[in-house]
Amino acid sequence: MKKLVIISILCVCFFQQKSYAQNNEYLSKPWKVVATQMPAEWYGTSESIMAADSVLKYQTVIGGWMKNTNFHSGGVNQAYWKEILDSGIGATFDNDATITEIRFLAKMYANTKNAKYKKAFDKGLNYVFISQYDNGGWPQFFPVRKGGVSYSAHITYNDNAMVNIMSFLEEIATNNPEFAPLKISESDKKKAQNAIQKGIQCFLDTQIKVNNKPTVWCAQHDEITLLPAKARSYELPSFSGGESVGIALYLMSIKNPSPEIVSAIKGAVDWFESHKIEGIRLDTEITMEGTKNRIVVEDKNAPALWARFYDLETEKPYFCDRDGIKKGSLAEIGDNRRNGYSWYGTGPAKVLKLYPTWLVSNK
C-alpha cells in the first residue's frame, strides 16, 4: 500500500512538471507575474530554474537589474546588456525592475535551498541599501545615468518606484514569512528599518506646500533641492494626480503616525478632493483610417477623474507633447502622446474612500 501511495505521489509530481513543460503557459505571461505570482510549487520546476539562471546571469556587478526584461522567455536586449557591461551603469528600480528579481530569488531559494539564489538575493538587498540617498530618496537608476537620461538621478516616485522599494523593505523589517527561509540577518533588518524611516522623511520633505499647507507630490523631485523636477520632455514639474496616490496610501498604512504624517495625509486628501474632475469620461473612437483615438466626452454620471499632471502655478490640468509645450486639453496634443500615455486616472478615489476609516482610527 505504501508503495502505491509513493508511486501515486511521484506520478502527480511528474505530470505536474510535464504539464508546465508541455503547455509553456508561463512563457506568455509578463515577467512580473511569472516572478512573483505563479503557484508556489512552480518555483523549483525546471522552467523556473531556467528563468533563475537568466536572472543570475544578468544581475549587474553592483547588484541590481535592468528593466523591461522577460528573463523567463529569453527576452534580453543583448545590445543594451553590452552597454551596461561596458559602462557599468544600467541597474534600475524603474518599471518594477530589481525589486521583482529580488522577490523572485526569495521564492526560488525557499523552494530549492540553493545557496546561489540566497547569495544573489543578498547582493540585491545590499543594492537597495547603497542606492538610497542620505535624504531618504532613491534614484531611478543607480549608478545614475547622466547625459541623455539626466533625470535618472532624481528621487523617483513615477510608477510607484520608491513606494515599491519601501513596501519591500517593510516586509524585510517586519519578518514577513515570504522571506523567513532566507534567515535575513538582524543587521539587515535594522538597515531596512532605518531606510524606511529615512524614506518616510523624504516623503514629508518633498511634499509640495502651497501657502505653507502640504498638498501632493511631483512624479520626481530634484535629488539636491527636493523641488519638483522634470523627467521626459512631456513630464514637466507639476502636482501629480497619479504618483501621489501611492505615497498617500503608503503613509496611511503607517501605524501610530506622527503629527507630521497625519498633516501630510490630510493635506493630500484635501488636494485630491479639491482637484477632482467631474462630468467627463474617457472614451475611444475609431478614426476614418481605422485607428483608435482617445477622446474626452461629457458624462454627468461618470466617476470622478484626476489629471496626471497639474500646473504648479495655476493648479489646472495640462497635457503635453514631446515638444514640452503645455496644452489645456487632451484634444490639443498629437496622436502619439494622446493615445500612448495615461493622462487621466481614478487612483485618488482609493485614498478618499479609505480616508474616513483612517481618520477615525487616528484621531
C-alpha positions in Angstrom: 0.0 0.0 0.0 2.9 2.4 0.9 4.5 1.7 -2.5 1.3 2.5 -4.3 1.0 5.9 -2.4 4.6 6.8 -3.2 4.2 5.9 -6.8 1.0 8.0 -7.0 2.7 11.0 -5.5 5.6 10.6 -7.9 3.2 10.4 -10.8 1.4 13.6 -9.7 4.7 15.4 -9.4 5.9 14.1 -12.8 2.7 15.1 -14.6 2.7 18.4 -12.8 6.2 19.1 -14.1 5.3 17.7 -17.5 2.2 20.0 -17.8 4.4 23.0 -17.2 6.8 21.8 -19.9 4.2 20.9 -22.4 1.9 23.9 -22.1 4.6 26.5 -21.6 1.8 28.8 -20.5 4.3 30.8 -18.3 6.1 32.0 -21.4 3.2 34.1 -22.5 2.9 35.8 -19.1 4.5 39.1 -18.1 7.8 38.7 -16.2 6.4 40.2 -13.0 3.6 37.7 -13.0 6.0 34.8 -13.5 8.5 36.1 -11.0 6.0 36.7 -8.1 2.5 35.3 -8.8 2.9 31.7 -10.1 1.7 28.8 -7.9 4.1 28.1 -5.1 5.1 24.7 -6.5 6.2 26.3 -9.7 9.3 27.8 -8.1 11.5 24.8 -8.2 10.5 23.4 -11.6 12.9 23.1 -14.4 11.2 26.1 -16.1 11.7 28.3 -13.0 15.3 27.2 -12.8 15.9 28.3 -16.4 14.4 31.7 -15.6 16.5 31.9 -12.4 19.7 31.1 -14.4 18.9 34.1 -16.6 18.2 36.3 -13.6 21.6 35.3 -12.1 23.4 35.8 -15.4 22.1 39.4 -15.9 22.5 40.7 -12.3 24.8 43.6 -12.6 28.1 43.8 -10.7 26.6 46.3 -8.3 23.6 44.1 -7.6 20.6 45.4 -9.5 18.9 44.5 -12.8 18.0 46.3 -16.0 14.3 47.0 -16.8 11.8 45.6 -19.3 13.4 42.2 -19.4 11.5 38.9 -19.7 14.0 36.7 -18.1 11.8 33.7 -18.4 11.4 33.8 -22.1 14.8 34.9 -23.4 13.7 38.5 -23.8 17.1 40.1 -23.0 18.2 43.0 -25.1 21.8 42.0 -25.8 22.8 45.3 -27.1 21.5 47.0 -24.0 23.3 44.4 -21.8 26.6 45.0 -23.6 26.1 48.8 -22.9 25.6 48.0 -19.3 28.7 45.8 -19.1 30.8 48.5 -20.9 29.6 51.4 -18.8 28.8 49.7 -15.5 25.5 51.6 -15.5 22.0 50.3 -16.1 20.6 48.8 -12.9 17.3 50.5 -12.1 14.1 50.5 -10.0 12.1 51.7 -13.0 9.1 49.6 -14.2 9.4 47.3 -11.2 12.9 46.3 -12.0 15.3 44.9 -9.3 12.6 44.5 -6.6 10.8 42.0 -8.9 14.0 40.0 -9.3 14.8 40.1 -5.6 11.3 38.7 -4.8 11.7 36.0 -7.4 15.0 34.9 -5.9 13.5 34.7 -2.5 10.8 32.3 -3.9 13.5 30.2 -5.6 15.6 29.8 -2.5 12.6 28.9 -0.4 11.7 26.1 -2.8 15.2 24.8 -3.7 17.5 25.9 -0.8 20.2 26.5 -3.5 22.8 28.9 -1.9 23.4 30.7 -5.2 19.9 32.2 -5.0 20.4 33.5 -1.5 23.8 35.0 -2.5 22.2 36.9 -5.4 19.3 37.9 -3.1 21.7 39.3 -0.5 23.6 41.2 -3.2 20.3 42.7 -4.5 19.2 43.7 -1.0 22.5 45.4 -0.5 22.0 47.3 -3.8 18.7 48.7 -2.3 20.6 49.9 0.7 23.6 51.5 -1.0 21.5 53.2 -3.7 19.4 55.3 -1.1 20.3 58.9 -0.9 21.2 60.5 2.5 17.9 62.5 2.2 16.0 59.2 2.1 15.1 59.1 -1.6 16.0 56.6 -4.3 17.0 57.5 -7.8 15.5 55.8 -10.8 18.9 54.4 -11.8 21.9 53.6 -9.6 24.6 54.5 -10.6 22.7 57.3 -12.2 22.8 57.7 -16.0 23.9 61.2 -16.9 23.6 62.8 -20.4 20.6 61.6 -22.2 18.9 60.3 -19.1 19.9 63.0 -16.7 16.6 62.7 -14.8 17.7 59.2 -13.7 19.3 60.9 -10.7 16.0 62.4 -9.5 14.2 61.0 -6.5 11.7 58.9 -8.4 8.0 58.4 -7.4 7.0 57.7 -11.0 5.2 54.4 -11.4 5.5 53.8 -7.7 9.2 53.1 -7.9 10.0 54.4 -4.4 6.8 53.1 -2.8 7.6 49.6 -4.2 11.1 49.8 -2.5 9.6 50.9 0.8 6.9 48.2 0.8 9.6 45.6 0.1 11.8 46.9 3.0 8.7 46.8 5.3 8.4 43.1 4.6 12.1 42.6 5.4 12.0 44.7 8.6 8.8 43.0 9.9 9.8 39.4 9.4 7.3 38.6 6.5 7.0 34.8 6.2 7.9 35.2 2.5 11.5 35.9 3.4 11.8 33.6 6.5 13.7 30.8 4.7 16.5 33.3 3.8 17.2 33.9 7.6 17.9 37.6 7.0 20.4 38.9 9.5 19.3 41.2 12.3 21.8 43.7 10.9 20.0 43.8 7.5 16.6 44.1 9.2 17.9 47.1 11.2 19.2 48.6 7.9 15.8 48.1 6.4 14.1 49.9 9.4 16.5 52.8 9.1 16.0 53.1 5.3 12.2 53.1 5.9 12.4 56.0 8.3 14.6 58.0 6.0 12.2 57.3 3.1 9.2 58.5 5.1 11.1 61.7 6.0 11.8 62.1 2.3 8.1 61.9 1.5 7.4 64.6 4.1 10.3 66.8 2.9 9.3 66.7 -0.8 5.6 67.2 -0.3 4.7 70.4 -2.2 3.4 73.1 0.0 1.1 76.0 -1.0 0.7 78.8 1.4 2.6 76.6 3.9 -0.1 73.8 3.6 1.0 70.4 2.4 -0.6 69.2 -0.9 0.7 66.3 -3.0 3.9 65.4 -4.8 5.5 65.6 -8.2 6.3 62.4 -10.1 10.0 63.1 -9.4 11.9 65.5 -7.3 15.4 67.0 -7.6 17.8 64.9 -5.6 19.5 68.0 -4.1 16.9 70.8 -3.8 14.0 68.3 -3.3 11.8 70.5 -5.5 9.5 69.2 -8.3 11.6 68.2 -11.3 11.3 67.5 -15.0 11.7 64.0 -16.4 10.9 63.3 -20.1 10.0 66.3 -22.3 6.3 65.9 -21.6 6.7 65.2 -17.9 7.2 68.7 -16.5 7.4 69.7 -12.9 3.8 69.5 -11.6 1.4 68.4 -8.9 0.9 64.7 -9.7 -2.6 63.4 -9.5 -1.2 59.9 -10.3 2.0 59.2 -8.5 0.8 61.0 -5.3 -1.7 58.2 -4.7 0.8 55.5 -3.9 2.6 57.8 -1.5 -0.6 58.8 0.3 -1.7 55.2 0.6 1.7 54.2 2.0 1.6 57.0 4.6 -1.9 55.9 5.6 -0.6 52.4 6.2 1.8 53.5 8.9 0.7 52.6 12.4 0.8 55.3 15.1 1.6 58.1 12.6 3.4 61.2 13.8 1.6 64.6 13.7 3.7 65.4 10.6 2.5 62.2 8.8 -1.1 63.0 9.8 -0.8 66.5 8.4 0.7 65.2 5.2 -2.2 62.8 4.7 -4.8 65.4 5.4 -3.1 67.8 3.0 -3.1 65.3 0.2 -6.7 64.3 0.8 -7.8 68.0 0.7 -5.9 68.5 -2.5 -7.4 65.4 -4.1 -10.9 66.5 -3.1 -10.5 70.0 -4.5 -8.9 68.9 -7.8 -11.2 66.1 -8.9 -12.8 66.5 -12.3 -16.4 65.6 -12.7 -18.8 65.3 -15.6 -16.4 63.7 -18.1 -15.1 60.3 -19.0 -12.5 58.9 -21.4 -13.7 57.1 -24.5 -12.2 55.7 -27.6 -13.4 56.4 -31.1 -12.4 54.7 -34.4 -11.0 57.2 -36.9 -11.6 57.2 -40.7 -8.3 55.3 -41.0 -9.5 52.6 -38.7 -7.2 53.5 -35.8 -8.2 54.1 -32.2 -8.3 57.6 -30.8 -8.8 58.6 -27.2 -11.3 61.3 -26.5 -13.0 63.1 -23.6 -16.8 63.2 -23.6 -19.3 64.8 -21.3 -21.0 62.4 -18.9 -22.6 63.7 -15.7 -22.8 60.2 -14.3 -19.2 59.3 -14.8 -17.0 58.7 -11.7 -14.5 61.4 -10.8 -11.3 61.6 -12.7 -7.9 63.3 -11.9 -5.4 64.6 -14.4 -2.0 63.0 -14.2 -0.3 66.5 -14.1 -1.5 69.9 -12.7 0.4 73.1 -13.4 2.4 74.3 -10.4 1.2 77.9 -10.8 -2.4 77.6 -12.0 -3.1 74.2 -10.5 -5.0 73.3 -13.7 -4.6 70.1 -15.6 -2.2 70.2 -18.5 -1.3 67.9 -21.4 1.9 67.8 -23.3 3.6 66.6 -26.5 7.3 65.7 -26.8 7.9 69.4 -27.6 7.3 70.2 -23.9 4.6 72.8 -24.5 1.6 72.6 -22.1 -1.9 72.4 -23.6 -5.2 72.8 -21.8 -6.9 69.7 -23.2 -6.2 66.2 -24.4 -7.5 67.0 -27.9 -4.8 69.6 -28.4 -1.8 67.2 -28.3 -0.7 64.8 -31.1 -1.8 61.3 -31.7 1.3 59.7 -30.2 1.1 61.1 -26.7 -2.7 61.4 -26.7 -3.1 57.7 -27.2 0.2 56.4 -25.8 0.2 57.8 -22.3 -2.1 57.8 -19.2 -3.3 61.4 -18.8 -6.3 60.7 -16.5 -6.9 58.3 -13.7 -9.2 57.3 -10.8 -6.5 56.5 -8.3 -7.2 59.3 -5.8 -10.6 57.8 -5.3 -9.0 55.0 -3.3 -7.4 57.5 -0.9 -10.7 59.3 -0.5 -12.6 56.1 0.1 -10.2 54.9 2.8 -9.8 58.3 4.5 -12.9 58.3 6.8 -11.9 55.0 8.3 -8.3 56.1 8.6 -9.4 59.3 10.3 -11.4 57.6 12.9 -8.6 55.2 13.8 -6.0 58.1 14.0 -7.8 60.8 16.0 
